Amino acid sequence: MNLDRTQAYGRVVNTLDDLGPAKLLPGEQDRIRDAADTLIFAATPEEARVAAADVEELVEHLVASGRWTDERAQELLDDVRGCGPLAPVG
């Protein structure tokens, strides 16, 4: 664990607090939070890859459906990836 990962985790939590209720369904919020938790505490690189892949899939859906912009979705994805032990994961 290091400061960069901790700060990335904080940005994910802030995004969920600020935008989550208006822009994400409860299950989507849970997926993002679960992925960030998994990445911050990942015991293996495979765990990190699976968590990152799930968020990548969700972000693609959010952009394709027009609910999020590419830019905002990429920021979230970068922050979630930043929680992990690998750079970049996925």
C-alpha positions in Angstrom: 0.0 0.0 0.0 1.3 3.5 -0.8 0.0 7.1 -0.8 -0.9 7.0 -4.5 -3.1 4.0 -4.1 -4.7 5.4 -1.0 -5.4 8.7 -2.8 -6.9 6.8 -5.8 -9.2 4.9 -3.5 -10.3 8.2 -1.9 -11.1 9.6 -5.3 -13.2 6.5 -6.1 -15.1 6.9 -2.8 -15.7 10.6 -3.5 -17.0 9.9 -7.0 -19.4 7.4 -5.6 -20.5 9.8 -2.9 -20.9 12.8 -5.3 -22.2 11.2 -8.5 -23.2 7.7 -7.5 -26.8 8.3 -6.5 -27.6 10.4 -9.5 -25.6 8.7 -12.2 -25.2 5.0 -11.1 -27.7 2.3 -10.1 -27.1 0.8 -6.6 -25.7 -2.4 -8.2 -23.3 -0.4 -10.3 -22.1 1.5 -7.3 -21.5 -1.8 -5.5 -19.5 -3.1 -8.4 -17.2 -0.1 -8.4 -16.7 -0.1 -4.7 -16.1 -3.9 -4.7 -13.5 -3.5 -7.4 -11.7 -0.7 -5.6 -11.7 -2.7 -2.4 -10.4 -5.8 -4.2 -7.7 -3.8 -5.9 -6.5 -2.0 -2.7 -6.3 -5.4 -0.9 -5.5 -7.7 -3.8 -3.5 -10.7 -2.7 -2.7 -11.8 -6.3 -2.3 -10.1 -9.7 -5.2 -12.3 -11.0 -7.5 -10.9 -8.3 -6.6 -7.4 -9.5 -7.1 -8.2 -13.2 -10.6 -9.6 -12.6 -11.7 -6.6 -10.5 -10.3 -4.2 -13.1 -11.9 -6.0 -16.0 -15.3 -5.8 -14.3 -15.1 -2.1 -13.9 -13.8 -1.7 -17.5 -16.9 -3.6 -18.7 -19.2 -1.4 -16.6 -17.5 1.8 -17.8 -17.9 0.7 -21.4 -21.6 0.2 -20.7 -22.0 3.6 -19.1 -20.4 5.4 -22.1 -22.3 3.3 -24.7 -25.6 4.0 -23.0 -24.8 7.8 -23.0 -25.1 8.0 -19.2 -21.4 9.0 -18.8 -19.0 10.9 -21.0 -15.8 9.2 -22.2 -13.8 11.7 -20.2 -15.6 11.1 -16.9 -15.7 7.4 -17.4 -11.9 7.3 -18.1 -11.2 9.3 -14.9 -13.2 6.8 -12.9 -11.4 3.9 -14.5 -8.0 5.5 -13.9 -8.8 6.0 -10.3 -10.1 2.4 -9.8 -7.0 1.1 -11.5 -4.9 3.4 -9.4 -6.1 1.5 -6.3 -4.3 -1.7 -7.5 -0.9 -3.1 -7.0 -0.2 -3.1 -10.7 0.1 -0.2 -13.2 -1.9 -0.4 -15.3 -4.1 -3.4 -14.5 -6.1 -5.0 -17.3 
